[in-house]
């Protein structure tokens, strides 16, 4: 297969992903769909996984992490309602694909690791966590601008749900929206307790 044929195949797979995974599941914002159309998902997976970059589930990246399904990222962006003036922090491992999508929607985007220093460019009007959390550290609320929002997967009783967080009386409070396919981020796991 030539490079041109491969590119045409990926372009067709990207269009199919948009039409058969995103649009039919409520991701219909034209600006968000244009971001998905413009970002080559196959560039964010290892060479061996390029042929499955557009499947409707998480793609293993070979280092213990996964690229979330496109629908998960689409649901996050719909819930976030990003605008061009947003200052976005994308926290994730890997996070780069979601960061590339966000960069098509806002002028200022920072991608950081879950255990990284998020304060360098704070405050952020929108924080996208590319994975599921059990607890939100205080440092997350500290880098969130007034009226800002956090979009993430929130794990409760082993089930991940898409959630939006806002600061209320100095604390991050999350509202669960719907079940979604998120991989858990160990950096945001609850401390293990032991009881009878």
C-alpha positions in Angstrom: 0.0 0.0 0.0 1.4 3.4 -0.9 1.5 6.3 1.5 -1.3 8.1 -0.5 -3.5 5.0 -0.4 -2.9 4.7 3.4 -3.8 8.4 3.9 -7.0 8.0 1.8 -7.9 4.9 3.9 -7.3 6.8 7.2 -9.3 9.8 5.9 -12.2 7.4 5.1 -12.0 5.8 8.5 -12.0 9.2 10.2 -15.2 10.2 8.3 -16.8 6.8 9.2 -15.9 7.4 12.9 -17.6 10.8 12.8 -20.7 9.5 11.0 -21.1 6.2 12.8 -19.7 6.8 16.3 -20.0 10.5 17.0 -23.0 11.9 15.2 -25.3 8.9 16.1 -24.4 9.3 19.8 -25.3 13.0 20.2 -21.9 14.6 19.3 -23.3 16.9 16.6 -21.6 20.3 17.3 -20.1 21.3 13.9 -17.1 22.9 15.4 -16.3 19.8 17.5 -16.9 17.5 14.5 -14.5 19.7 12.4 -11.8 19.2 15.1 -12.3 15.5 14.8 -12.1 15.7 11.0 -8.9 17.7 11.2 -6.9 15.6 13.7 -5.4 12.4 12.4 -6.1 9.9 15.3 -3.7 7.4 13.7 -0.8 9.8 14.5 -1.4 9.3 18.2 -1.0 5.5 18.4 2.0 3.3 17.9 2.7 2.1 14.4 1.4 -1.4 15.2 -2.0 0.1 16.3 -2.5 2.5 13.4 -4.9 0.1 11.6 -7.2 0.1 14.6 -7.0 3.8 15.5 -10.6 4.4 14.5 -12.3 1.5 16.3 -15.1 2.3 18.7 -13.2 1.4 21.8 -10.0 2.3 23.6 -6.8 1.6 21.7 -3.9 0.1 23.7 -0.7 2.2 23.4 1.7 -0.5 24.5 2.9 1.2 27.7 -0.1 0.3 29.9 -2.1 3.3 28.8 -4.9 3.6 26.2 -6.2 6.2 23.8 -9.8 6.7 24.9 -12.6 6.0 22.3 -13.4 9.0 20.1 -16.9 9.0 21.6 -15.5 9.5 25.1 -13.6 12.6 23.9 -16.6 13.8 21.9 -18.8 13.5 25.0 -16.2 15.4 27.0 -16.0 18.2 24.5 -19.8 18.5 24.2 -20.1 18.7 28.0 -17.3 21.3 28.2 -18.8 23.6 25.6 -15.3 25.1 24.8 -15.0 28.6 23.3 -12.1 30.2 21.5 -11.2 32.3 24.6 -10.9 29.3 26.9 -7.5 28.7 28.5 -7.5 24.8 28.6 -5.4 22.4 30.6 -5.5 18.8 29.3 -4.3 16.4 32.0 -3.7 12.9 30.8 -1.5 10.0 30.1 -1.4 10.1 27.1 -3.5 13.3 26.7 -2.0 14.4 23.4 -4.9 13.5 21.1 -7.4 15.3 23.3 -5.0 18.2 23.5 -4.8 18.3 19.7 -8.6 18.4 19.5 -8.8 21.1 22.1 -6.2 23.2 20.2 -8.7 23.3 17.3 -11.3 24.8 19.7 -9.4 27.3 21.8 -6.4 29.5 21.4 -4.5 28.5 24.5 -4.0 24.8 25.4 -1.5 23.2 27.8 -1.1 19.4 28.0 0.3 18.0 31.2 0.9 14.7 32.9 -1.3 13.6 35.8 1.6 13.9 38.1 3.0 17.1 36.5 3.1 20.7 37.7 -0.2 22.3 36.5 0.4 25.8 37.9 2.8 27.1 35.3 0.1 28.6 33.1 -2.7 28.8 35.6 -5.5 29.7 36.0 -7.4 27.6 33.5 -11.0 28.3 32.5 -11.4 24.6 31.4 -9.6 21.5 32.6 -10.1 18.3 30.6 -8.9 15.1 32.4 -8.2 12.4 29.9 -9.2 9.5 32.1 -11.2 8.7 35.1 -10.6 9.9 38.7 -11.7 8.7 42.1 -10.7 11.8 43.9 -9.7 15.3 42.8 -6.6 16.7 44.5 -6.8 20.2 46.0 -4.2 21.3 43.6 -6.7 20.8 40.8 -9.1 23.4 42.2 -6.2 25.7 42.9 -5.5 26.1 39.1 -9.1 26.5 38.1 -10.3 30.0 37.2 -13.4 31.5 38.8 -16.4 30.2 36.8 -14.1 27.5 35.3 -15.1 23.9 34.8 -13.5 20.5 35.0 -14.6 17.7 32.7 -13.5 14.1 33.5 -14.6 10.6 34.2 -15.6 10.1 37.8 -15.4 6.6 39.3 -17.9 5.7 41.9 -18.4 2.1 43.0 -16.2 0.9 40.1 -18.3 2.7 37.4 -16.9 5.6 35.4 -19.3 8.4 34.5 -18.7 11.6 32.6 -18.8 14.4 35.1 -18.5 18.2 35.1 -16.9 19.9 38.1 -17.2 23.5 39.3 -15.8 25.2 42.4 -18.4 25.7 45.0 -17.5 27.5 48.3 -13.8 26.7 47.6 -14.3 23.0 46.8 -14.7 21.1 43.6 -18.1 19.7 43.3 -18.9 17.2 40.5 -22.2 16.6 38.7 -22.4 13.2 37.0 -23.8 13.3 33.5 -23.7 9.8 31.9 -21.8 6.5 31.8 -18.7 6.7 29.6 -15.7 4.6 28.6 -12.8 6.0 30.6 -9.6 4.4 31.7 -8.8 5.0 35.4 -5.8 7.2 36.1 -3.9 5.7 39.1 -2.6 9.2 40.1 -6.2 10.1 41.0 -7.1 6.9 42.9 -8.6 7.1 46.3 -6.3 6.0 49.2 -6.9 2.4 50.1 -8.6 1.8 53.4 -9.1 -1.4 55.3 -12.2 -2.2 57.3 -14.1 -5.2 58.5 
